[in-house]
Amino acid sequence: MKKIVALVLAGTMAFTLAACGGSAKKEEKAASSAVEEAASAVSEAAEEAASAVSEAAEEAASAVSEAAEEAASAVSEAAEAAESAVSEAAEEAESAVSEVAEEAESTASEAVEAAAEGADLSSMKIGFIFLHDENSTYDLNFINGAKEAAANLGLSDDQIILKTNVPEGQECYDTAAELADSGCTVVFADSFGHEDFMIQAAKEFPDVQFCHATGTKAHTEGLDNYHNAFASIYEGRYLAGVTAGMKLNEMIENGDITAEEAKIGYIGAYTYAEVISGYTSFFLGARSICESATMEVTFTGSWYDETAEKEAANKLISNKCVLISQHADSMGAPTACEAAGVPNVSYNGSTESVGPNTFIVSSRINWAPYFEYMINCAAAGEAIDADWTGTIETGSVELTAINEKVAAEGTQEKIDEIKAALESGSLHVFDTAAFTVDGANLESYEADVDTDADYTADTEVISDGYFHESEYRSAPYFDLRIDGITLADEAY
């Protein structure tokens, strides 16, 4: 700045001398030179000042940016800490609620058993209505459960009355009324189509308890003496699917099939939610092990038709299905698989007797725990749940012994691992991250829980990342058609 002032003064003096009569030309030149030097100095000073200002601005901006990043990081850390705390609190709350529910259920069960211990069962009679007889794997499973429960409770043979081959029609009402008139305290029916006729009987005989498997209307009918029961068999089918996935992987590793040829065939009776829930849970179990697995489903239009089931199995095998499972009740599919040398996973009980070289395992509902529960409640004068859902924990969902001759190595160990995860709640069969519908994962879905004539969706059933099957009523309501499964027909 001093330099600038000196140059300006020199310029001024030069002009002054010129004005006083000195050599005008010489002094004009000197003045001009001084002015130029002054302008240059001013420009340099301005640049230096601008540079200093720019540097100061950059330093200030950098400081602000760093402060902002530190603040954002602190906010993010605080948010993560808060989210983690909320998550932990939610998990602790859920665990506490689950423990309380389990304790309450256990206490209620113990109370019923304790009350029943003091009750006189010697005069009780229990009536059972079955759609078919012992030749149906489905009905045989119920028959065996009734006999097991009677033995566990010390009931004599004449205290349980078994009625077989009762159609899903007026014959069911007639049989239920006959059992009530004969002095039965409880009457049980085992097939979906029996429900309306059991409700009719319940209304006519209010002092008799009527219990029904697979039904959907007890929670909306509001009758004190009519009850539905089922089990979380979708968990059993998932486990059975795991054994199928293990077998498919073994076949791929052995070079018997390629990964793209891992196609499962499935025989269903009807396109009911119960069947859809069953084949979907089986498929999800298989695909959790064999990621390339696909499935084709065909229907017979009957719960029990040995010829149709055998033909269906042969059709699926001809369609290049390399493993077969079923939700139908005869030995038709297992015998077809044995003849074709195709691995088979059956339902309701072991079919190893007809498929020693192809049978792997079977899932089933053990009905003895429910039968003991309903009899104990009736004996103690306690209310029977309108909707009762048996689980793995209650001993109601089981797998038969694995046929080690056919099953893949390590199958039992894998089953034990997955079963433990299901029991702990760390694994959910219908986790929405495990399947898609039309290419998309679901975040919301309403199902028909309060059954009406039009099967109108009425209840939100997806929360916490999974479809809550058999929680809002005992009978299944999963009716989604997920990707990876194709239907060969939909006539039923």
Secondary structure by P-SEA (a helix, b strand, c coil): caaaaaaaaaaaaaaaaaaaccaaaaaaaaaaaaaaaaaaaaaaaaaaaaaaaaaaaaaaaaaaaaaaaaaaaaaaaaaaaaaaaaaaaaaaaaaaaaaaaaaaaaaaaaaaaaaaaacccccbbbbbbbccccccaaaaaaaaaaaaaaaaaccccccbbbbccccccaaaaaaaaaaaaacccbbbbccccaaaaaaaaaaacccbbbbbccccccccccccccccccccaaaaaaaaaaaaaaaaaaaaaacccccccbbbbbbbccccaaaaaaaaaaaaaaaaccccccbbbbbccccccaaaaaaaaaaaaaacccbbbbccccaaaaaaaaaacbbbbbccccccccccccccbbbbbcaaaaaaaaaaaaaaccccccbbbbcccccccccccccccccccaaaaaaaaaaaaaaacccccccccccccccccccccccccccccccccccccccccccccccccccccccccccccccccccc
